Amino acid sequence: MAAAAPEVAVETEGAVGIVAINRPAALNALSISVMDALLEALGGFDRDPAIRAMVLAGLPRAFAAGADIGEMKHIADSKGADKALSLHLARWDKIALLKKPVVAAVSGFALGGGCELAMACDLIVASETAVFGQPEVQIGVMAGAGGTQRLTKIIGQALSMEMNLTGRRLTAREALSFGLVNRVVPVESYLVEAKKLAQLIAAQPPLAVQAAKASVRAAVDLKSSEGLAFERRLFFSLFDTRDQKEGMKAFAEKRKPVWSGQ
Ligand code: DAK
């Protein structure tokens, strides 16, 4: 019997390291094992002197449709939920803290933790089919890994509010017009274009590139450390609510949730 394809595939092209999420049956939902494999691969490239830039890709139908809701539901229902969720969140932070630039190659759904993962990267090349959103409110919680902080700083309060409070999604073209992505290209070429951009970065002096990345990040992120801590406290508080249990249960049962406001 052939071995199952790995959930995260890794390859190199010259000085570019490419990491691709491959969990099609769950639209690339970001389970703990997927996030750990991503971190191992990206962290390995970050430490490898032969690599100068990275590409983080999903599948044409989904970059990632969020954190794995089934797994989060299980964690939320278990003892020590806060600690486990906190450890899980730290995985998104670690991606944002990589020293070398990461280009996200986004096609299809980039929702919830998937949108947050794309924003934890440094540049985004989107296919025409890409869809960005923070729909956590629809399952009784809120964004917990930068979706109220990074998104607001990038696209502004008005639209971020709408996305976080109603689950409104952005098309690739809208995302481009609001500065969330660097470019939009046909679905056939989004990966190639992301690799080209990474190659262009890899051709620049690596120390200058890393310093410039850290500096641009600081301009956007510095004050957001407090915002992220605030977001996290609120996020955890929602895991004590009935609506969180109802939202995730309803998703698993493929029905509309009934909100009690408790
Ligand atoms: N988790 C688990 N499975 C998922 C999933 C997800 N986020 N999204 C999709 N799937 C699974 C579906 O359950 C389905 O599996 P089967 O039923 O076939 O076994 C399969 O993928 C195909 O999905 P659909 O049948 O639903 O496909 P459709 O084309 O009809 O709809 C969709 C596509 C993307 C609109 C829909 O699947 C959907 O609404 N998915 C959920 C999107 C969402 O709500 N995302 C946000 C999740 S919450 C944290 C860190 C981060 C976060 C939170 C905490 N900490 C560490 C504390 C982030 C939270 C989130 O991301």
Boltz pocket constraint, residues with backbone or C-beta under 6 A from the ligand:
constraints:
  - pocket:
      binder: B
      contacts: [[A, 24], [A, 25], [A, 26], [A, 27], [A, 29], [A, 30], [A, 65], [A, 66], [A, 67], [A, 68], [A, 69], [A, 70], [A, 84], [A, 85], [A, 86], [A, 87], [A, 88], [A, 89], [A, 90], [A, 109], [A, 111], [A, 112], [A, 113], [A, 114], [A, 135], [A, 136], [A, 139], [A, 142], [A, 143], [A, 144], [A, 145], [A, 251]]
      max_distance: 6.0
